[in-house]
Structure formats: C-alpha cells, structure tokens
Amino acid sequence: MTIRVIVVDDSALVRSVLTEIINNEKDMQVVATAADPYMARELIRELNPDVLTLDIEMPRMDGLDFLEKLMRLRPMPVVMISTLTERGAEVTMRALELGAVDFVPKPRLGVKTGLDEAAREITYKIRAAAQAKVDRKLAPVVTAPKPAGTHTTPRHGTEKLIAIGASTGGTEAIRELLMVLPPDCPGIVITQHMPPGFTASFASRLNSLCQVRVKEAVHGERILQGHAYIAPGGKHLSVARSGANYVAEISDGESVNRHKPSVEVLFRSVARQVGPNAMGVMLTGMGADGAVGMREMREAGAYNYVQNEESCVVFGMPREAIAAGAADEVLALSKIAPQLLLRLGSLTQAHRV
C-alpha cells in the first residue's frame, strides 16, 4: 500500500526537496503540496491523505494554530518539520502536545550528506506516522504549576532505578507517566528517540509539570532519587557505577538499531549495572530498539512493564519487547505508573519486614 502524503511548507524549495525525497521511496507518494494551511485544508478535504508534513512558521496561519484546529476537527497523522533553534524546539514540544505524531529537523539544503541523512529520517518518520493511532484532541494541555515544597532530600546509592525507553508518541507518554510519580520515587533514566537540540526543551517542559525533577543527563553526574535524566539528543545514555552510586554516562558512539540515543544501549547498561534493583518501562514507538536489552534486564532480575497495543501511538517497540520475552506485565499507559508504585511500595514493606 502506498502512503499518500501532503507536504505543507511556505518555501517552494523545501516543498520541492521534500517531494523528491518522498517520491524516491517505493512505498510513499506526495499527492499534493500546499504553501499555507488554507490551501492545505482544501487539499485534505479533497484528497484524504494518510500523512501530512507540516512546517511550523508560515504566513496567513501559524502551523500550531492549524494543527490545533486539525486535531480537533479532522485528526490525522502529522509530522512536523522543525527549525533547529531554541524557539523551534519549544514550539515543536507544543506541537507534540497538540497531537503531532513526530517531528524532523528541517533538511539542510545544499549539504549532500546532511540531506541524505535527513531523507532517511523523514521517510522513516512518515512510515511510523502512517501506522500511528491518532486521537481527537479536545483541549490543549495546560501547564500546571509545579507543587511547591514537596521535594524530599535526594538520596543516592545502590537503590531501585527506573529505566524508560520510547520513540514515536513517546514524548506525551513519558509526560503522562512522569506526572503521576511522587518526588521521592527512585532515580529515573530515559531514552526517547530525539535529534540534537530538542531534548533540553523537552526536559525543561517536563520539569515544569512534574513533581520529580527532570533534566537532560550530564556525563558523570550521580543519579539521584526523585530525579529523571533524559538522554541528550544525538548521544547515548548508559548507567555506570561509582562506588555505591549510579552515575550517568554519555557517549558519542555509533548509532544502534539506527538510533542515537538508543534504548538498547541504556537497557543493556541497566541490566549489567543495576540488575534486580531495576524496573524497566517500554513505551510506544516504531521498530525494535531496546527489546533485546529489556530481555537482558529481565534475565538479570529486573521487573519490566510494557505498554499495551490499545494505548500506544505505534505498537512497534512494545510488540518486539513482548516477542523477545522481556515483559513481566503488559498494561495500558494509564496503569503503568500506579502498578509500578504499588510494586515499589510492596518491595519497601518487604524490605522493612
């Protein structure tokens, strides 16, 4: 089946480049292009595409305004084309909240190697979007003030550790999961597939919403209770030991399972360094990244939760984790945090007894 795509961008050159990239693939085709959202609206009605690529900054109507209306009135898979700036990153996070499936940085025109890499990323994300389940967004996410005075003194040491992996649809799944966790929960390490330049904004956004403190991971820092550490875009995050402490290790190695950061790299390090003190969570995403590492975690004594198909945007990585024998429990996204906390509570009681 051919994936039918509409490209929306105010730049004729970008529209041309994206069209060429997409039409070079045997399984996808650009059925129309639009210079602004008003043109796009008519084309969507007429052609009913499978996927929309959408620029954020356009004349006549901002891409975010158009996305909000689209996801309310005619939900469909949208891949945002984002500029690599601080503002671009913040706006992209907002687009994902509004219901965009994923995003890619705008291709660097005139740079052959950069364009080839962008082409692979764009077509991969379009394939993922074509598989995605898209919900009607009835209301935008509202930023709640972070609860004051609820943080306990952070501890470190050979305690429990939570490791989370995600890809397509993962930014919102991670947000939903972390917002339920209390400020005294174990340290959390997260790999979300994301390019350089966007993870700092993602971490900052989560930090404003959650009781746990969320930050981009820094090489060599201790992993503390009540803190969540996100793998920097374009770098691998691993867990290492320094005496009795867990520490973050950031590396710039080769891509693993075509990803950097890779969930496989994180989960395998957790299997080696944390073993039975770990709890794993595999969330929505395309592909198989992390399935083997999660099985290694389970074999090392970790307890693993995998998101079920019904609540996933794309049931790829969770499906592969289940097939690999990595799952202890398969749950709806809304059930994972409560079950994780119940298990932590029962483990704490058993330890006291």
Long-range contacts (C-beta under 8 A, 24 or more apart in sequence): 1-27, 2-27, 2-28, 2-29, 3-27, 3-28, 3-29, 3-50, 3-51, 3-126, 3-127, 3-130, 4-28, 4-29, 4-31, 4-47, 4-48, 4-49, 4-50, 4-51, 5-29, 5-30, 5-31, 5-49, 5-50, 5-51, 5-52, 5-53, 5-126, 6-30, 6-31, 6-32, 6-33, 6-34, 6-40, 6-43, 6-44, 6-47, 6-49, 6-51, 6-52, 6-53, 7-32, 7-33, 7-34, 7-53, 8-33, 8-34, 8-35, 8-36, 8-37, 8-39, 8-40, 8-52, 8-53, 8-54, 8-55, 8-58, 8-63, 9-33, 9-35, 9-53, 9-54, 9-55, 9-58, 9-81, 10-35, 10-36, 10-55, 10-57, 10-58, 10-59, 11-55, 13-109, 14-55, 14-81, 14-106, 14-107, 14-109, 17-107, 17-109, 17-115, 18-53, 18-81, 18-107, 18-122, 21-107, 21-118, 21-119, 21-122, 21-123, 22-122, 22-123, 22-126, 24-119, 25-123, 27-127, 28-123, 28-126, 28-127, 28-130, 36-60, 36-61, 37-61, 37-63, 37-65, 37-66, 40-66, 41-66, 44-70, 44-74, 44-76, 49-76, 50-76, 50-77, 50-130, 51-76, 51-77, 51-78, 51-79, 51-126, 51-129, 51-130, 52-76, 52-77, 52-78, 52-79, 53-78, 53-79, 53-80, 53-81, 53-122, 53-126, 54-78, 54-79, 54-80, 54-81, 54-100, 55-80, 55-81, 55-106, 56-80, 56-81, 56-82, 56-83, 56-88, 56-91, 56-92, 56-95, 57-83, 63-95, 64-91, 64-94, 64-95, 64-98, 67-95, 67-98, 67-99, 67-100, 68-98, 68-137, 68-140, 71-98, 71-99, 71-134, 71-136, 71-137, 72-136, 72-137, 72-138, 75-99, 75-134, 75-135, 75-136, 75-137, 76-134, 77-101, 77-129, 77-130, 77-132, 77-134, 78-129, 79-103, 79-104, 79-122, 79-125, 79-126, 79-129, 80-104, 81-105, 81-106, 82-106, 82-198, 84-196, 84-197, 85-197, 86-201, 89-197, 89-198, 89-200, 89-201, 89-202, 90-201, 90-205, 92-198, 92-201, 93-171, 93-198, 93-201, 93-202, 93-205, 96-171, 96-172, 97-140, 97-141, 97-172, 97-175, 98-137, 98-140, 99-134, 99-135, 99-137, 101-125, 101-128, 101-129, 101-132, 101-134, 101-168, 101-169, 101-313, 102-128, 102-129, 102-168, 102-169, 103-198, 104-195, 105-195, 105-197, 121-195, 124-258, 124-286, 125-168, 127-286, 128-167, 128-168, 128-286, 128-314, 128-316, 129-168, 131-286, 131-314, 131-316, 132-168, 132-169, 132-313, 132-314, 133-312, 133-313, 133-314, 134-313, 141-175, 143-208, 143-209, 144-209, 146-207, 146-208, 146-209, 146-210, 146-211, 147-211, 150-182, 150-183, 150-211, 151-183, 151-211, 151-213, 151-226, 152-183, 152-184, 152-225, 152-226, 154-224, 154-225, 154-226, 154-227, 155-224, 155-225, 156-187, 156-222, 156-223, 156-224, 156-225, 156-244, 156-245, 156-246, 157-244, 157-245, 158-244, 158-245, 158-246, 158-277, 159-186, 159-187, 159-225, 159-277, 160-186, 160-277, 160-278, 160-279, 160-344, 160-347, 161-186, 161-187, 161-188, 161-189, 161-223, 161-239, 161-246, 161-270, 161-274, 161-277, 161-278, 161-279, 162-186, 162-187, 162-188, 162-189, 162-278, 162-279, 162-280, 162-281, 162-340, 163-188, 163-189, 163-190, 163-239, 163-266, 163-267, 163-270, 163-274, 163-278, 163-279, 163-280, 163-281, 163-297, 164-188, 164-189, 164-190, 164-191, 164-280, 164-281, 164-282, 164-283, 165-190, 165-191, 165-192, 165-263, 165-266, 165-267, 165-280, 165-281, 165-282, 165-283, 165-285, 165-289, 165-290, 165-294, 165-317, 166-190, 166-191, 166-192, 166-193, 166-263, 166-282, 166-283, 166-284, 166-285, 166-317, 167-192, 167-193, 167-259, 167-263, 167-284, 167-285, 167-286, 167-287, 167-289, 167-314, 167-316, 167-317, 168-193, 168-284, 168-285, 168-286, 168-313, 168-314, 168-316, 169-283, 169-284, 169-285, 169-312, 169-313, 169-314, 170-283, 170-284, 170-285, 171-202, 172-313, 173-283, 173-284, 173-307, 173-313, 173-333, 174-206, 174-283, 175-205, 175-206, 175-209, 175-210, 176-333, 176-334, 177-281, 177-283, 177-333, 177-336, 177-337, 178-206, 178-209, 178-210, 178-212, 178-214, 178-228, 179-209, 179-210, 179-211, 180-337, 180-338, 180-341, 181-210, 181-211, 181-212, 181-337, 181-341, 182-211, 182-212, 182-341, 183-211, 183-212, 183-213, 183-226, 184-225, 184-226, 185-212, 185-225, 185-226, 185-341, 185-344, 186-225, 186-279, 186-344, 187-223, 187-224, 187-225, 187-226, 187-227, 187-228, 187-229, 187-246, 188-212, 188-227, 188-228, 188-229, 189-217, 189-223, 189-228, 189-229, 189-231, 189-237, 189-239, 189-248, 189-266, 189-270, 190-228, 190-229, 190-230, 190-231, 190-237, 191-230, 191-231, 191-237, 191-261, 191-262, 191-263, 191-265, 191-266, 191-290, 192-230, 192-231, 192-261, 193-259, 193-261, 193-263, 193-285, 193-289, 194-231, 194-233, 194-261, 195-233, 195-234, 196-232, 196-233, 196-234, 196-235, 197-233, 198-233, 199-230, 199-231, 199-232, 199-233, 200-232, 202-230, 203-230, 206-230, 217-248, 217-250, 218-248, 218-250, 219-248, 219-249, 219-250, 220-247, 220-248, 220-249, 221-247, 221-248, 222-246, 222-247, 223-247, 223-248, 231-261, 231-266, 232-261, 233-261, 234-260, 234-261, 235-260, 235-261, 236-260, 236-261, 236-262, 236-265, 236-266, 237-261, 237-265, 237-266, 238-265, 238-266, 238-269, 239-266, 239-269, 239-270, 239-273, 239-274, 240-269, 240-273, 241-273, 246-273, 246-274, 256-289, 257-287, 257-288, 257-289, 257-290, 258-287, 258-289, 259-287, 259-289, 262-289, 262-290, 263-289, 263-290, 263-293, 263-294, 263-317, 264-289, 264-290, 264-291, 264-292, 264-293, 265-293, 266-290, 266-293, 267-293, 267-294, 267-296, 267-297, 268-292, 268-293, 268-296, 270-297, 270-302, 271-296, 271-297, 271-299, 271-300, 271-302, 272-300, 274-300, 274-302, 275-300, 275-301, 275-302, 276-300, 276-301, 276-302, 277-302, 278-302, 278-303, 279-303, 279-304, 279-305, 279-340, 279-343, 279-344, 280-304, 280-305, 280-326, 281-305, 281-306, 281-307, 281-336, 281-340, 282-306, 282-307, 282-317, 282-318, 282-321, 282-326, 282-327, 283-307, 283-312, 283-317, 283-318, 283-333, 284-311, 284-312, 284-313, 284-314, 284-315, 284-317, 284-318, 284-333, 285-314, 285-316, 285-317, 285-318, 286-314, 286-316, 286-317, 287-316, 287-317, 287-320, 288-316, 288-317, 288-320, 289-317, 290-317, 290-321, 291-317, 291-320, 291-321, 291-323, 291-324, 291-326, 292-324, 294-321, 294-324, 294-326, 294-327, 295-321, 295-324, 295-325, 295-326, 297-326, 298-325, 298-326, 298-327, 298-328, 303-328, 303-343, 304-328, 304-329, 305-329, 305-330, 305-331, 305-336, 305-339, 305-340, 306-330, 306-331, 307-331, 307-332, 307-333, 307-336, 308-332, 308-333
